[in-house]
Amino acid sequence: MGIDKAGKKSSRFNFIRRSSSRTTDDSATQELEAPVDGTEDDSTPAPEGAQGEETRGLQDEPNSQDQTNAQDQTDAQDELPRQDPLPIVTESPEDESLRQDSLPIMTESPQEEAEMQFMSPSSDTPAQELASTAVDADRADSPVEDPEVTLKHLQETFQDIIDDKLANIPHRLIDTHSGILYTSDDLEGIFKESEEYQRLSENLLSTSVSKLQRKVNGFFRYAMLSHKWASAKDEPQYWQIKGSVYEMNAPREIRKLQQFCTTSKREGYRWAWSDTCCIDKTNNAELQESIISMFSWYKESAITIVYLADVSDISQLKDSQWFKRGWTLQELLAPQFIKFYKQDWQPLIDSDRNHKDELLTILHDITHIDIDNLKLFQPGVDNVKKRLSWVGTRTTKKIEDIAYCLMGIFGIHMPVMYGEKHNAFVRLQKEIMALTDDLSLFDWLGESSTLHSYFAAHPRCFMTPSYDARQDSTSPKFEFRLLKTSKRITSGLSSSALKLVKDVLSNPPHGRFIANGRMSMPFFVHEVVTLVPNQNKPGIFSYLVKAEGLSELEVIVTQQLAPLYGKSVAAKYRIVRMWDKSLIQRQGSTGAEAPDTLTADNPDSPDPPTTEGSPKQETDKEKEKENEKDKEKEKDKGKGKDKEKEKDKDKESWVGRSKEFVTDFVADMVTQSTAAALIRRLQEPFVAQLLCSSGDKQPWRRVGTTTRVIAHASSGSVNFRALENVIVH
């Protein structure tokens, strides 16, 4: 509006200085303007003469101020009446010079430009903001803040912005101009000695907080190096960096570091970070903090430069070792802006734009990571199986790192303890288990951990595709059996079976927990009657299993098992089905499920799943219509009672959320028809697990299998099995 930044600075001081004297004048003016009894309010037009006289009086006020303060143009500017707009001020040559000095020119990265477009708008005219606040204070007869206090507050805000930035960047960075390695304390000193800092400090009163934030972010922009390590003795370590990295000639990989710094400087970034030399690995506290923070460092970087030492052409990209290392997974997902460089340090593609966007389809084909996660990845514990599978084919030099490199992917922080070996991956799974009820955490094949049988030994166990039980529902045998049992179920349930179903629907099982190496798991249990070797498949551990309520099934395991014949007590076995909250769904649900769930068709459907040409289940429909009235009667009575019952439960336990999921509609699930729907659901094929115990009172352990165990209910079996909490090790 015609007011320059230099004008803001002087007007703010003058406004505060003169605001006290204005309070009395404003009071008098308000008395004159206030309506009295018998006079018209502001909405009534004034007589022409009176209006002109009043307007002249208001317009003359700033002129009288100008004549009184002709030596101080800025003071006159602040004495404007509240109802008039700010006048246009002609800036002097000195003001012009000051304004230009307060606006340094900075080159911003494409990423920063994109971020600025989405920043919430904030005022770049703090003088006007302060003036508005002061006017409101005048109206309330409040004292005006001393200018020294205001300046001190702005200085503290400026320092807080600097501290916050330094707390979220790596502890050490290399100056790409000098090649010197600096700590975060050094970086603060360098910034405060810069001309940028001096200009901002001198113009704090005329600089908005958002601008301070942008300038601080711009100064501390840094580039990150992502690469496949050579041998540890060839990579430059922290203790080897003496003076400028540009002047070093050893170790062998020092040239890679030099080229990285040179490339970062050419791209316009003053600071650079490399994991080989910017972490003091002899300091355990620093090493642990760096490993935990590394994902966020890559995410906050201005650019991540990926050096592909084994790629000379884009056609070789898919075979690069960079895609086979564990740590480079987060270095692909976390950064917002990436550039790939070939072995000769030339860009992989001729583009200054984000290579991650330019090569999106190729990266998807190589990593099998979906497009959305490549474009904008968010840490979390959803889709557990899928996230663990991403690192299934990758390797790390240390066993523990296969777990540590996944902490940022899941947003999990846990102590880093080198020397714990395979226990690190078990601890990671325990941390995930504490934060989610996603059962895909247990959808793995292969060796179980030696530390706990219910956890996988390695991420590669999760690489098998998720099983969909619907594929078995299309077989004629399954269709005939389901149609037959459906008639039996809907024709009537025994009171004991109906009570068991209602108990499950109204009070889903409690969450799983870990205590002293034991887990309490809710299962539908089928006791194994016989387990004998499969003579038709010699050379592998294949067994034929007959369990209560199930058809005979084949189990191929990773270790030899003791056979079970009749009353033999050498070993005990169970086929179990894990409780899944998706077994009960809302009425009218579409049955849409996540790709990785282990469930089949929607249980709320009145008809069982059938192939084309199957007979309709009219009996089921009629039965459900008859029960509509019963559902309405029970709804009001049951909903309030069950809500109160669930209120004090352990809702924060691992699967406790499944109880909360059904609380609002649990009354709809306890009728005879919905109980029949659940039983029909339990009659469908399901992914089972094999448990074994060495004898009575011995702990149950999960047996590792090389193929999924798909169990089918035996023909004509409609008995409902209550859930049982089983302690497993």
Residue, then its C-alpha position, 0 to 999 in steps of 0.5 A: m500500500g505504498i509503505d516500504k520496509a524502511g518505513k515500517k521500521s521507523s513508523r513502529f518506533n514512532f507509533i509506540r512513542r506517540s500512542s499514549s498521547r493519542t489515547t486521550d485524543d481518541s477518547a474525546t473523539q469517541e465522546l463526540e461521535a457517540p450517539v445521544d438520546g434523540t439523535e440519529d444513529d450512524s445509519t441515518p444520513a446527516p444533513e449535507g452541510a453537517q456531513g461536509e463539515e464533519t468530513r472536512g474535520l476528519q480529513d484535516e486531522p492528518n494535515s494538522q499532524d503534518q504541519t505540527n511534525a513536518q520534521d518527522q514524516t514517519d510520525a505523521q504517517d502513524e497519526l492516521p485516523r482509524q477510519d481512513p486508509l494509510p496514506i502513500v509515503t514517498e520514500s527517501p533515497e536513504d530509505e530506498s537503500l535500507r529497503q534494498d539491503s534488507l532484501p538479500i537475493m537468495t537462490e532457492s531449490p526447486q523443492e523449496e520453491a514448491e514448499m513455499q507455494f503451499m506455505s500458509p500465508s502470513s503477514d510480511t508487514p509486522a509494523q502494521e500488525l503491531a500497529s493494529t494491536a496497539v490501536d486495540a490496546d488504545r481503545a481498551d486504555s491498555p498500556v503499550e509495550d515498551p519497544e525494547v521489550t518488543l525487540k527482545h521478544l523478536q530476538e528470542t523468537f529468532q534464536d528459537i528458529i535457529d535452535d529448532k533448525l539445528a536440532n533437526i539437521p545432522h550433527r556434522l556437515i561439510d562446507t562444500h566451499s572449503g571442504i571443512l567438517y563442522t559441528s552444529d555448534d560451529l554452524e550456528g557461529i558461522f551463521k551469526e557471523s554471516e552478512e545474512y544474519q546481520r541484515l536480519s538482526e538489524n531489521l528484526l522489527s520490519t521482518s516477519v517471522s515467516k521470512l525469518q524462518r525462510k532465511v534460516n532454512g535457506f542458509f542451512r540447506y544441505a545435500m545428503l549422499s546415498h551410496k553403496w559402501a565399499s570396504a570400511k577401510d576404503e571409506p573415509q572415516y570421521w577420525q581421518i578427516k583432517g582439514s579440507v577434504y579437497e586436500m586429502n589423497a587417502p583413503r581410496e574412496i576419498r575421491k567419491l567424497q570429494q566429487f560429492c562435495t563438488t557436485s553439491k556445490r555446483e548444484g547450489y548447496r553449501w552444506a553436505w553430509s556423508d554417513t562415512c565421515c559425518i558420524d563419530k562411530t566410536n561414540n555409542a550415544e552419537l551413533q545410536e542417535s544418528i541411526i534413529s534420526m537418519f530417516s528424518w535427516y534424509k526427509e528434511s534434506a534439500i536434495t539427496i544425491v544417489y551415486l551409482a558406482d556400478v551404473s554407466d547407463i540407465s539400462q543398467l539401473k535395475d542391476s545396481q547394488w544400490f537396490k540390494r542394500g538395506w539402508t538404501l531403502q529409506e534413502l529412496l523413500a524418505p527424501q523429497f528430492i533425489k538426483f541419480y549420478k552415474q559412475d562418472w558423476q554425470p546425471l543419470i538422466d538429462s533433467d534438473r527436475n526431481h529424478k524420483d518423479e522422472l523415473l517413477t515407473i522404473l523405480h516401481d518395476i525394480t523395487h515393487i513398491d507401489i507408486d503412491n509410496l514412492k511419490l510421498f511416503q509416510p512412516g507408519v505401521d499400516n500394511v505391515k507385511k508389505r513394508l517388511s517385504w520391501v527389504g526381503t531381498r536386501t542385505t546388510k553387513k551387520i545382522e542387526d542392521i536389517a532391523y535398524c534400517l526399518m525403524g524409520i519405515f515404521g516410525i519406530h524408535m528402539p535402542v540400538m544394541y550391536g551384538e544382539k544379532h537376530n534379536a534385533f528383528v524380533r524386537l522390531q516385530k514386538e514394537i510393531m505388534a504393540l502399535t497395530d492389530d494388523l494380523s499380516l504381521f503373522d502372515w509369513l512362511g519359513e523359519s520362525s525366530t529361535l527367540h520366539s516361535y511366533f515371529a519370523a526370522h527374517p524379512r524375506c519370510f514376508m515376501t510371499p503374496s497374501y493369501d485370499a481364501r476366496q479362491d477356494s470358494t469357487s470349487p464345486k465341493f466347497e459350494f455344495r458343502l456351504l449350501k448344505t450347511s447354510k440350510r442347516i444353520t438357518s433352520g435353527l441353532s441350538s441354544s448353547a451354540l447361539k450363546l457361544v456366538k453371542d459371547v464372541l460378538s458382544n465381547p470380542p477377545h482381549g488384546r495380545f500381549i507379551a510377558n516374559g517371552r510369552m504371548s496370549m493369543p486368541f484362537f479357534v482351536h482344532e485339536v490334532v488327532t493324527l499327524v503322519p508323514n506323507q509317503n507320497k512326498p519323500g525328501i521333504f517334511s510333508y505331513l498329513v494331518k487330521a484335526e477335529g472339525l476339519s478335513e484332512l490337510e497337508v502341512i509342509v514344515t521346515q523341521q522334522l516332527a514327531p508323528l502322532y498316532g492315536k493315544s501317543v503322547a510323544a507330542k501334541y499338536r493343534i491347528v489354530r485359526m487366529w481371531d480377526k475382527s473382520l469376521i464381524q462387520r457392519q450390516g450393509s457393509t460392502g465387504a471391501e477389504a485391504p489387499d493383505t487381509l486374510t479374510a474371505d467374503n462378507p459375512d453380512s451377505p444373506d446368501p453364501p458365495t456361489t458360482e453362476g447358476s447356483p440355487k438361491q437361498e430363499t429360506d435364508k432370506e425369509k428367515e432374515k425377514e422374520n428376524e428384522k423385528d427382533k433386531e429392532k427390539e434388541k437394538d435399543k436395549g442392547k446398544g446402551k448396555d453394551k456401550e457401558k460395558e465396553k467403556d471400561k475395557d482395555k481399549e488401548s491393548w493390541v487388538g482391544r481396538s477390535k472391541e471398540f470397532v463393534t461397540d456401536f453396532v454389537a446389538d445388530m450382531v447377536t440375532q439368530s441370523t447374524a450368528a448364522a452369518l458368522i458361523r457360515r464365515l467360519q465354515e469357509p477355508f482359512v489360513a491356519q497355523l500348526l502349533c506343537s507342544s512336547g507334552d502336557k504343561q509344556p508351552w505351545r510353539r508355532v511350527g514354521t511352514t514352507t507353504r500356507v496351511i489352508a484348512h477346510a471344515s469337514s463336510g456337515s460340521v456346523n459346531f461352533r468352537a469358542l475362542e480360546n486364549v493360548i499361551v505361545h512361546 
